[in-house]
Amino acid sequence: MPMRTQLNSETEGEKWLEAGGGLPSAEALFADALLASYRRAIESVAAARTDIRAAAHRLAAIWRAGGRLVYLGAGSSGLAAAADAAELPGTFGLDESHIAIILAGGTAEPFHIDAAAEDGAAAGEQAMAAFGDLASDAVIAVSASGSTPFTVAAAAEARRRGAFVIAIAHRPGSPLLSGADAPIFLESGEEALRGSTRLAAGTAQKAALGMLSSLMGFELGHIHQGLMVNLKADNAKLRDRALGIVAMIAGIGEAKAEAALREAGGEVKPAILIARGGVSMSEAVAWLAATEGRIDDALRLSRARGDKRINQGRRPEQGS
C-alpha cells in the first residue's frame, strides 16, 4: 500500500505550491518526518543536560583517580557506545588501556550485529564479571528500550562489583535506568521508521554520549577555548592541528610553535606553556601536575610568574 501524502496544515500546503512543487511526495513527507524526529532527539538531550553534566563530573573524578571506563551495549546502541569510546584516546589523549567496550556478541566483528546475543543475560553477567573488582571504575550502559537483557544484566553485575553505573535509555522507569547510579532519560519520541532505534534514538544517544565524554574532557582540563589541548597527534593531520593549537593559544608563529612542540615531545599542553611562559619542559610538567592538568590554571601560573619577573627586574626610582 503506498504511503498517503498529507500536508500537516493548510499553510504548509500553500508554501509548497508557491514553491512550485505541487503536492509533496511520500518521500518528501518521510524526509520531513525524519528531520522532525532528529530535532526531538536533540531536544531530549537538552532536557537531560543537568543529569549529563553531573555524570560527566563523576566520570572525571573516577578517571583522575585511576579508574577505568567501560562502555556497554547491544545492537545499534552498543555501536554508538563503542564509537564514543574509540574516540577518547585520540581526542583527549586518554590511556586506551583504561577504556573497555562490551558488546553483545563480542567486539571481533563490530559491524555484524548479532540480534540474538541481545537476549543473553547470562552472557552479559559473564562479560562484566571478567573485569573483576570494579569499585574504582565507571560503566556507561546504553539501551534504547532500557530493557535489553544483555545490557541490563551486565550493568547490574557491574553495580554488584562496585562500579558507578551511568545508564542512557529512552523509556522512563525501565530496568536499566532504575538500576543505575546516574540514569539519563532521553525522551526522543517515536521513530519516523517504526522500530529503527538507530535513527532518532541513535541520534540522541550519540549526542548524549558525546556531551558526556566531552564534558568529562573539559573537567579534566583537556579542552581550552574549544580546542583539544590533550589530543594524541599520531598522524599528519593531528600534528598539524596540534601545531595550530599551540600557535593560537600561545599567540606565536608556527615556527616557534613547532620548536615548542619538539621540546615537549609532541605534547600540546607543555608546548603551550613552553611557548607562552618561557619555561622548561620539567617546569611545564610540574605546573600541569599542580593544576591537575588544567591548562587554563597553568597559564595563570605562567602569567603570575611573568609578572613577578617583570616586577623584580624593575629598579626603584632614585630620589632627586
C-alpha positions, -999 to +999 in steps of 0.1 A: +000+000+000+016+034-010+023+059+017-005+085+019+007+120+011-008+145+035+001+181+044+003+189+081-015+223+076-031+245+050-002+269+054+024+242+046+004+233+015+003+269+004+041+272+009+047+240-011+025+252-040+041+286-040+075+270-044+062+252-075+063+218-060+027+206-064+016+181-038+045+167-017+057+132-025+056+103+000+094+105+001+094+142+009+069+137+037+091+109+051+122+131+049+103+158+069+093+132+094+129+121+098+141+156+103+114+163+129+124+132+148+161+143+148+151+176+162+132+159+190+162+137+196+185+168+202+158+184+223+157+153+245+195+157+252+190+193+261+163+183+286+187+159+302+217+182+303+217+185+341+219+148+345+246+145+318+267+172+334+265+156+368+275+122+354+304+138+335+318+154+367+317+119+383+334+103+353+362+129+355+368+122+392+369+085+385+393+089+357+416+112+377+417+087+405+430+060+380+397+042+374+385+026+341+357+035+318+337+005+305+312+012+277+284-013+274+256-020+249+239-042+223+229-037+187+230-001+174+231+013+209+263-007+215+278+006+183+271+042+194+288+035+228+317+018+211+322+048+187+324+072+216+348+050+235+371+046+204+375+084+200+387+091+236+424+083+232+428+104+201+406+133+211+417+136+248+449+116+250+433+091+274+451+059+281+433+033+260+443+005+284+418+021+308+389+021+283+369-010+275+340-019+253+315-047+260+291-055+231+265-083+229+281-109+206+316-096+212+338-070+195+355-093+170+331-083+143+316-049+154+297-043+122+279-076+124+250-071+148+241-104+165+205-098+173+201-130+193+230-120+216+210-091+230+188-117+248+218-133+266+215-121+302+240-147+314+265-137+288+262-101+299+269-110+335+299-131+324+313-104+302+312-079+331+325-104+357+356-108+336+367-073+348+369-084+384+366-057+411+350-026+396+349-004+428+371+022+412+355+022+378+326+036+358+303+018+334+283+036+307+254+014+296+232+023+266+199+007+255+171+024+236+144+003+254+162+002+287+153-035+290+178-053+267+186-084+287+223-085+279+228-048+288+206-048+319+223-079+333+258-067+326+250-033+342+235-050+373+266-072+376+288-041+373+270-024+401+273-055+423+310-053+417+311-017+429+311+002+396+295+036+392+269+029+366+256+055+341+226+044+321+212+060+289+178+049+278+146+062+262+119+047+284+112+061+319+113+036+347+130+010+325+151-016+343+184-001+331+175+034+343+161+021+376+192+001+384+217+029+376+236+053+399+232+080+372+202+075+350+199+096+319+165+095+303+162+107+267+127+113+256+134+112+219+099+102+209+086+079+182+108+069+153+098+080+118+107+045+108+089+024+134+113+003+154+145+015+139+162+029+170+194+038+151+176+069+139+161+093+165+172+073+195+206+067+179+209+105+172+201+112+208+225+086+221+254+099+200+247+135+212+244+124+248+275+103+248+295+130+230+283+155+255+291+132+284+327+124+273+334+159+261+323+174+295+345+149+312+374+160+290+366+196+299+366+188+336+400+170+332+414+202+316+417+187+281+396+214+264+406+251+263+388+277+243+371+249+224+404+233+214+416+198+221+447+206+241+454+170+251+450+153+217+472+124+206+490+137+175+497+104+158+492+113+122+500+142+099+465+158+102+466+158+140+502+170+141+491+200+120+462+205+143+485+204+174+507+230+158+478+253+151+465+249+187+499+258+202+503+288+179+468+301+186+468+298+224+504+309+228+499+338+203+530+328+183+540+319+148+541+283+135+579+281+136+580+289+173+551+266+179+569+238+161+600+243+183+579+242+215+562+210+204+595+195+196+609+204+231+577+190+246+579+157+227+547+164+208+526+171+239+503+201+234+498+213+269+535+215+279+543+230+245+518+258+251+534+267+285+569+265+270+559+288+242+539+312+262+557+313+295+593+306+285+597+277+309+614+244+306+597+211+299+602+200+336+586+232+348+557+229+325+551+193+336+553+205+373+528+233+367+504+209+350+507+185+378+500+213+403+468+223+384+456+187+378+462+191+341+441+222+336+459+243+311+439+275+319+451+273+356+486+265+345+486+295+321+475+317+350+505+305+370+527+313+339+513+348+338+518+353+375+554+342+372+560+365+343+545+395+362+568+386+392+598+386+369+589+420+355+584+435+390+617+420+402+635+434+372+624+470+379+648+492+398+635+516+424+635+552+412+663+574+425+653+605+445+664+638+431 
